[in-house]
Amino acid sequence: MTWKKYQPERTDFLINTDWGIPADALSAEEAKRGGKKLFHGRWVTKEERKQLRVEHAAYQSVRIVGGLLIALTLLLFFNIGEISKDGIISTSFAVIYGLIMLAAGAGLNMFRLFARNLALLLFISFLILPITPLLSNERGAPLIVILGLTGFYYLLRRSARQIFAPPAIKNAEDTKLKRFIFRKAIYAALLILAFLGIYTIYDLQQARIMAVDTCNRAIKGLLMEDFLAALSAEDYKIIKSSEYVIIVPKKGMGRNFCTISHDGQKITGAKTGFNN
């Protein structure tokens, strides 16, 4: 079965032309003498077959990224009831974010440049959101970072960039150096963002573990002074009041904490918390 034309107007791509020779228009002996091989019902050269595979993979990867964004939109809207419990601001943000993802996903399936640019902005947000209060305590945050990096790779690799580039400048020599420098700068920035995001997620996770461990060790009836004496001032910040003590791990930007209630001498209870 012959592959369809993804962008009929973009005849600078071999896959969008009437490539090859129909199988019934050339005998096997003639094709062999001409160095041609049967590929999806048409005779093509080895070089044409390689080019067709690269172009087909590029078009398919763009559509897969578009489908991923649409799937994430559906997942977001499916959970909108749970998100609405956090208030009107969170709900409004989720709805707007979902509509942007939907527009980008639908546009990528039609290979629109505006959709590619929207998708890149979304993937940048995938790297930033996990280190913000909105998603910093979510277990799925590392997956969001991975999705962001994956999206950047498939939309910024050379074969995909050519899909969105105007035909006149697709192979322009005078823009090669500028594009190379810009591309390397983008990749470097993405690498730094990814490192910062992964490190921040790890730091927040360590802080959460420390806060949980502190609360688990705050046994009811234990003397408050003895408990606090066992804590390291290098690892924790201690905030005291007449009815409770807040113990904040210095890791994780001080967002995780353990609140220990007491009667003035002994511990009466403990619970963890997260500061947004």
C-alpha positions, 0 to 999 in steps of 0.5 A: 500500500502506497503511503499517502501525501501528508502535505500535497503542496510540499512537493520538496518532500519526496513522500508528497510526490508521485514517487517511484514506478508502479509495480505493474509498470516495470518487470522485476528483471528491468527493475533489478537492472536499474537498481530498483527495489519494490517498496510499498507497491512501487519500484524505488532506488535504495536512496529513495527508499531511505529518504521516504522512510526518514520523511514518513518517520518525521511526519508520523512523529509529529502526529504522534506528538499531536496525539499525545497532547490531545490525550493529555487534554482529555486526561486533564478534562476528565479530572477537572472535577478533582481540580475544581476542589482547589478553587476557581484559579486552579480550575481556570488555569487547567481549562485554559491550559487544556484548550491550548494543548488541544489547539496545539495537538490538532494543529500538529496533526495538520502540520501547522507552524503555529501549532509547532510553536504552541507545542514548544511553549507547552513543552517548556512549561512541562520542564518548569511546572514540576518545580513550581508549587502547582506540581512540585509535590506530584508523583507524576512530575518526573514523567512530565519532565520526560514528556517535555524533553521527548516532545522537544526532541521530536519537534526540533530534530532536523527532519521535523524542522523541515516540515514546518520550514518554508520550502524556499529556505529549507536548504538555504546555505546562508542560514545554516550557521545561524540555525546551528548556533540557535539550535545548540543554544536551545539544546543547551538551555533545555539541558540546563532546565532538565537538570534543574528540574530533575534536581529540584524534584529530587530535592523536594522528594528528599524533603518530603521523606525527611518531614515524614520521618520526623513526624513518625519519630514524634511519638506521643508522650515523648518529652519535647526537649529530648525530641528537639535535642536529637534534631540537627540544626544543619538539616532542620529549621525549628519554629516554636510556639506555645502550642506547637513546634514546626520542623522544616527540613532545609531541603526542598526550598522549605516547602515540606514540614512537620507540625508537632503539637505539645502540652508544654512538655510532652508531644501530643500529636504530629502531622506533615504539611506542604507549603504552597 
